[in-house]
Amino acid sequence: MMDYDIRKGRTYLYFKGQPLYPFGFGLSYATFEYSNLRTSADSVNAAGEILVSVDVRNTGARSGDEVVQMYVKRLNSAVERPIKELRGFERIPLRPGETRTVQLRLKGADLTYWDSGKHSFVVEPGRLSIQLGASSADVRLEKAIEVTEK
C-alpha cells in the first residue's frame, strides 16, 4: 500500500474505476443541451491553437448556470497518458430556452507531456479526441482532430 505511483490509479488522471463524484460534478435546477460542436481547424501543432465552439441551450423551466468543460483524450498514444485531461472550461448563465455559443481555446502547448528521454516537454503527433460536457463523466459531444509536430 506504500506504492504512490500515480500511473497505478492513485490520482484521478489514471483512475479507471467509477468515482462517487466525477470531476466537475454539480447539480442544478435547470437542464442543458449541447449541440453543434465545431473547431476552427481539423489539426493543431505545438505552436498553434484552435478554437472549439459549442452551442448550449437551457431546456429547463428555470434560469441556471452551466459549466462547459473541455477534456482531451489521446487516441493510440505511444506512451501511457492520462485517461482524459481538462483543458478548458467556462461558466455561463442561461435563462429558460436561451442558447449561447461557448468558445474555448485549445493551444498546442497545452498538449505536451514530459519526455524523460529527451528531458523536455514534447507534443506527440497523432489523433486526439476533444470532449465537451458538464463533468468528466458527462461528456455530451466529441470530435477527433489531428495533432502535428510543426
N, C-alpha and C positions, 0 to 999 in steps of 0.2 A: 504494500500500500504506500510505500515511500517513493514510488515512481511518479514524478511530476512532469513527464514528457507530455507537452501539450498536444502532440500528434496522436496520442492514445486516448483521446476523448476527454481530457481534463479541462478543456475550455469549450465554449460554445462554437468556436471556429471548426473544431473537428469532432464534436459530439454527434454521434449517429442515432442516439435514442430520441424519444419524444419528450421535450421539456414540458413542465407543468404550465409555464407561461413563456411562450416564444418571445424572442427579441422583438421589441416594438409593439407588444400586445397592449391593447386598450379597449375599453368599452365605450359605447356611445348610444344615445337615444335615436340617432339617425342611422340610415343605411346609405352606402355609397356604391356606385357602379363605375368601373374603369373601362375605358374604350379608346380605340384609335391610337395605339402605341406606334410611334414613328421615331426615326432617328434622322439626323441631318446628313448622315453618310452610312454606308454599309461596312466601313472599316475605319480603324483608328490606328495611329502609330504612336511610338513613345513620346514624340514631341508634339503631337496633335491633341485634338479634343473633338468630341461630337456632342450635339445637343439632343437629349432624349425628351420627347414630349408625350403627354398622355392627357386625355380628357377625363375629368372626374365629375360625376353628377350625384347630387343628393337625391336619392329616391325615397327618402323618408318624409314624414309629416312635420318634422321639427328641424330647426336650424342645428347645425353641428360643425365641428372641426374634424378634418381628416388629415392624418399624417401620411403622405405619399412617400413610400420608401423604395429606393432603387438598390437592388443587390446585383452582384455579378457572380457568375459561376463559370469556372473553366471547364471546357469540354475537351476531353482527351489530353490532359496535361502530361508532360513528360516527367514532372516531379509532383510529389504529393502537395496538394494545395487545399486550403480551407473549402468546406462544402459550399459556402457562399459567403460573400463579403458585402457589407453595407458600404455603398459608395456615394450616397446622396439621399437627402430627404427634404421635404417641405411641408409645413403645416398650413392648411388653407381652411378658412371658414366658408361654409356654403349654406344658403337658405334653401328651404324645400323646393325642389325642382330646378335649382340653379346648377349650371355646368361651368366649370373653369378648366382652362388648359394649364397644366403644370409643366414647366420646363426645367430639367436638371442637366447640368454639365457633367460629362464623363471625360476626364483627362487621361491621356495615355500614361502619364506619370503616376497616376493612381492605380495602375495595373501591374506595377513592378513587384518583384519579390527578391529576397536576398539570395544570391548565388554564392554559396560558400567556396566554390572552386575558383571563381573569379574575384571574390572579395568585393563585390559591388552589387548594386541593385540592377536588375535586368528586366526587360519586358519579353515575355515568352510569346513568340508568334503562334497563331492558331485561332481556333474558334472560341468564342466567348458568348455566354447567354446573359442578356440583360433581363432582369426580372423586376417587375413593378408590383407592389401590393401594399396591404395595410399592416403586415408584420412579416417576419421571416418565415412563418408557417402559412401565411395567407397571400400567396403570390397570385395575382389576378391576370397578368399579361406577361408574355415572354417573347423575346426576339433574339436571334443569334446574329452576331456580327463577326467580322474577321479582325484580328489584331496582327499588325505587321511591325517589323523591327524599325523600319525607316519609311 
